[in-house]
Amino acid sequence: MTDPPASQIPVLDLKPEIEARWEGLSAAAERVLRSGRFIGGPEVEAFEAEAAAYLDVPHAVAVNSGT
């Protein structure tokens, strides 16, 4: 089996997901922007704690690529 041409691979459409979560996302973005803490800080620490709990692991570390 061969891979389909790139023109036939659908692009990930995040618009429905963003629309469904817009209020929380925009509030979080505003908190970060108003705090001026774009690296580290309480928002990142909270995200890492929530990610670790969700993944059922002792620790999670946020990185700049979003992975």
Backbone bond lengths (Angstrom), bond angles and torsions (degrees), N, CA, C in turn:
res aa  C-N    CA-C-N  psi(-1)  N-CA   C-N-CA  omega(-1)  CA-C   N-CA-C  phi
1 M - - - 1.452 - - 1.526 108.65 -
2 T 1.310 116.56 135.77 1.456 120.67 -180.00 1.519 109.43 -102.25
3 D 1.317 115.06 156.18 1.464 120.10 177.59 1.518 109.86 -72.61
4 P 1.354 117.49 145.60 1.469 119.24 177.93 1.528 109.96 -70.14
5 P 1.317 117.52 154.56 1.471 119.66 175.78 1.528 109.96 -59.32
6 A 1.319 115.83 151.20 1.468 120.62 -178.37 1.523 111.88 -55.40
7 S 1.320 117.38 -30.71 1.471 119.77 -178.44 1.530 111.90 -68.25
8 Q 1.336 118.10 -14.73 1.452 121.23 -179.55 1.527 113.39 -101.22
9 I 1.317 117.36 -3.37 1.455 121.01 179.19 1.526 108.15 -86.56
10 P 1.334 117.63 119.23 1.471 118.57 -177.76 1.528 111.42 -66.84
11 V 1.310 114.58 142.79 1.462 121.66 177.41 1.528 107.77 -81.45
12 L 1.320 116.68 139.82 1.460 121.04 178.42 1.523 109.15 -63.88
13 D 1.304 116.35 122.52 1.462 122.14 -179.59 1.526 108.96 -104.83
14 L 1.324 116.54 103.42 1.461 121.42 -178.67 1.529 113.03 -88.80
15 K 1.330 117.67 -3.36 1.465 120.43 -175.38 1.529 112.76 -55.17
16 P 1.346 120.05 -47.41 1.471 118.52 179.73 1.533 112.80 -61.29
17 E 1.324 116.78 -39.12 1.469 121.00 179.28 1.525 110.25 -66.03
18 I 1.329 116.72 -43.05 1.469 121.25 -179.94 1.529 109.87 -65.10
19 E 1.328 116.68 -44.50 1.466 120.35 179.65 1.532 110.90 -59.30
20 A 1.330 116.65 -42.80 1.464 120.59 -178.05 1.527 111.97 -66.32
21 R 1.308 117.36 -26.78 1.470 121.92 -175.90 1.529 113.22 -113.32
22 W 1.337 117.51 13.64 1.459 121.63 -170.78 1.529 113.98 -55.51
23 E 1.309 118.69 -44.74 1.470 119.99 -176.36 1.520 111.65 -59.85
24 G 1.320 117.41 -47.42 1.457 120.75 179.37 1.513 112.68 -67.47
25 L 1.337 116.82 -40.77 1.466 120.80 179.64 1.524 111.46 -64.83
26 S 1.318 116.41 -45.32 1.466 118.77 -178.13 1.522 111.02 -68.17
27 A 1.330 117.42 -35.99 1.470 120.12 177.34 1.526 110.56 -65.03
28 A 1.344 116.88 -42.25 1.468 120.34 178.92 1.525 110.59 -65.04
29 A 1.332 116.85 -43.20 1.465 120.26 179.09 1.531 110.37 -62.09
30 E 1.316 116.89 -41.01 1.464 119.91 179.53 1.531 111.06 -64.06
31 R 1.334 116.81 -41.32 1.474 119.30 178.14 1.522 110.98 -59.88
32 V 1.319 116.59 -44.25 1.468 120.25 -179.82 1.528 110.36 -65.09
33 L 1.325 116.87 -47.22 1.465 120.31 -178.62 1.525 111.62 -61.77
34 R 1.336 116.85 -43.60 1.468 119.85 -179.40 1.534 112.39 -68.72
35 S 1.333 116.76 -30.92 1.466 119.51 -179.82 1.522 112.16 -76.24
36 G 1.331 116.48 -27.32 1.467 119.89 -176.41 1.518 112.98 76.79
37 R 1.319 117.98 4.67 1.469 122.79 -179.01 1.519 108.58 -98.38
38 F 1.324 116.27 87.81 1.452 121.86 -176.93 1.523 112.17 -88.17
39 I 1.313 117.00 -16.30 1.465 122.43 179.04 1.523 107.08 -125.47
40 G 1.316 116.33 123.74 1.460 119.88 -178.47 1.520 110.92 70.70
41 G 1.298 115.57 -156.81 1.454 120.23 178.36 1.516 113.41 88.77
42 P 1.315 116.42 179.32 1.463 121.27 -173.64 1.533 114.05 -64.31
43 E 1.324 118.78 -33.51 1.470 120.27 179.49 1.522 110.69 -66.06
44 V 1.323 116.82 -43.06 1.469 120.54 179.76 1.528 109.93 -69.03
45 E 1.314 117.16 -41.72 1.466 120.18 178.28 1.528 111.04 -60.75
46 A 1.332 116.73 -40.87 1.468 120.52 178.64 1.526 110.35 -65.99
47 F 1.340 116.51 -42.01 1.472 120.17 177.93 1.520 110.86 -61.02
48 E 1.331 117.05 -44.93 1.464 120.62 -179.60 1.532 111.07 -62.23
49 A 1.325 116.74 -41.82 1.464 120.10 178.98 1.524 111.09 -65.04
50 E 1.329 117.17 -43.16 1.468 120.69 178.65 1.524 111.07 -65.87
51 A 1.325 117.36 -40.66 1.463 120.82 179.31 1.525 110.55 -63.97
52 A 1.328 117.11 -43.13 1.471 120.81 179.24 1.525 110.37 -62.76
53 A 1.322 116.99 -42.46 1.467 120.24 179.38 1.531 110.39 -64.77
54 Y 1.325 116.75 -44.58 1.466 121.11 -179.75 1.526 111.29 -61.83
55 L 1.344 116.20 -40.90 1.462 121.45 -178.07 1.521 112.69 -83.95
56 D 1.341 116.42 -5.61 1.463 122.49 -178.96 1.527 111.66 56.90
57 V 1.326 114.54 49.22 1.464 122.22 177.26 1.522 108.24 -128.45
58 P 1.345 117.38 159.36 1.465 118.82 -177.86 1.531 114.36 -68.22
59 H 1.341 117.30 -30.97 1.468 120.55 -175.21 1.521 110.36 -145.45
60 A 1.322 116.19 150.69 1.463 122.96 171.02 1.519 106.69 -138.44
61 V 1.319 116.95 142.26 1.462 121.36 -179.01 1.517 108.89 -124.43
62 A 1.315 116.75 122.84 1.455 121.54 177.11 1.532 108.59 -77.75
63 V 1.320 115.81 140.72 1.468 121.06 177.48 1.523 109.46 -127.43
64 N 1.315 116.83 166.89 1.451 120.15 -172.78 1.517 115.37 -67.43
65 S 1.310 118.75 -18.02 1.464 120.10 -179.26 1.527 111.47 -85.85
66 G 1.306 118.30 -6.50 1.450 121.64 -178.69 1.508 113.79 83.18
67 T 1.319 116.67 6.23 1.463 118.55 178.09 1.478 108.89 -91.53
